């Protein structure tokens, strides 16, 4: 894999199952990197058929009757995306060398401090030799954005043929990894949702993840993490197998889209500070372990540590915040997710949902419990999925028909697994609850009932937007669309072009109309404060000593975070125009935290 210095200082993270399913086809030619979810092979097969027809390329359907169909579908689609991106990129370079207006528009999208931007601007002034010089320059300096893929490690369901369980290699996440490895892509697999030792061990089966004699990796590993300790544990676990983590993608625990993996009160700023201070430790520790493992395997051993990137995402909304993260914490790239849901050129979203997103205010975006994984999930009020789900509950038909079964992970009633959002599971749970009706208060009964029926079918809901946008027929029970933006979505209120959004990121334009958007660190702090309060009020059983200890630790970590920010904002040259307001908001939340009391254990 050839290592280039990226053209852009931002990337588009994975969003849902569908929202970035074809983002590389849309944006990679501009040098913008994005991430495809490879969890839904049914959606992937439909997109394969759609894009094969659109670009007049041969298509061979891969049905579920084919051995290893899940991996085969993923490989086939990724190969198609790779082919289309390469073709679009070559055409784009030709267009830039032949059209000055196209070149000017492209230059406007590049970072202000970009050497390539400066080089292209200088060549614009050439006369007769313009076309030839530009062509040569583009060949040497331009390349498409990365086509990375995402695997959510927890989605690793066992699979069966009738009653016979298939080998572990046919588990969902294992098959997805194999599909990526067998593709022509030379890019990264982004692993999210924590550690899956069994899946991590499966990486050893593929030579593409080990360095070759030139110290290059054909396929790379990126870990999405929420703190340094987790990064160190997972990185070393893989290093002991001779595997190198090429990127740690730090994501805010709560101020992000999709599933929210809350930390124990650790805030983004202090987390980034720890990565900045200990990056060398992370590199050396993994390198030493990897060298030993590769020597034992009698494989090529790199003398020096391989490249390691630190990137960050979650709640970034202004050019100043973007520049601060790059400059102060020395990160390699900043992820911009939710704002791109309002960019039709970049993401796959149906018109109705895009209008809903543009109109969303702070109160419309909330941390829900609709995910069958039992992990808090950022979502939006008023979606078609929510309306259909509530209608079924009113008609005493709660639950989904569960056609895809990607989240059929509960073994409580069925050894093959059952999804907690399915009608089958909810019917069983509601029957159990009815037996307790006489011993529960009406309020507790309703609370427990709601906790059962609020689960939604993410497998279908997170894929439907692509079907709707591309007029692909949706079969089965109507589920509508689930969208999972981060809270930052509240401050972006209009559909915008790709060029305008990129210029917004680099401070050459603005797509924000209001001035009431809080700084990303302030917003995250408030979310953690609210999260702690909700954790305590949501308890229906007797409070334990363990819970009290956890809450006190959480509260203490928030205090330490505020202290860190007070020092940081008092000294940084950034945020001059809003610094006093930011420090004032930290002070308000600190006082709120001081006044907030953690329950104490009552002695009998």
Secondary structure as UniProt FT lines:
FT   STRAND          10..12
FT   TURN            16..22
FT   HELIX           23..27
FT   HELIX           28..30
FT   STRAND          33..37
FT   HELIX           41..54
FT   TURN            55..56
FT   TURN            64..65
FT   TURN            67..68
FT   HELIX           69..98
FT   HELIX           100..109
FT   TURN            112..113
FT   HELIX           115..124
FT   TURN            128..129
FT   HELIX           130..141
FT   STRAND          147..152
FT   TURN            153..154
FT   STRAND          160..161
FT   TURN            162..163
FT   STRAND          164..165
FT   HELIX           168..170
FT   HELIX           172..181
FT   STRAND          188..192
FT   HELIX           197..202
FT   HELIX           203..205
FT   HELIX           207..209
FT   TURN            213..214
FT   STRAND          220..225
FT   HELIX           228..239
FT   TURN            240..242
FT   STRAND          245..251
FT   HELIX           268..296
FT   TURN            297..298
FT   STRAND          309..313
FT   HELIX           319..329
FT   STRAND          333..335
FT   HELIX           338..342
FT   TURN            344..346
FT   HELIX           351..358
FT   HELIX           362..364
FT   STRAND          365..368
FT   TURN            372..373
FT   STRAND          377..380
FT   TURN            381..382
FT   HELIX           384..394
FT   TURN            395..396
FT   TURN            406..407
FT   TURN            415..416
FT   TURN            420..421
FT   HELIX           423..435
FT   HELIX           437..439
FT   HELIX           442..453
FT   HELIX           458..461
FT   TURN            462..463
FT   HELIX           464..469
FT   TURN            470..471
FT   HELIX           487..491
FT   HELIX           498..505
FT   TURN            506..507
FT   HELIX           520..537
FT   HELIX           545..571
FT   TURN            576..578
FT   HELIX           579..595
//
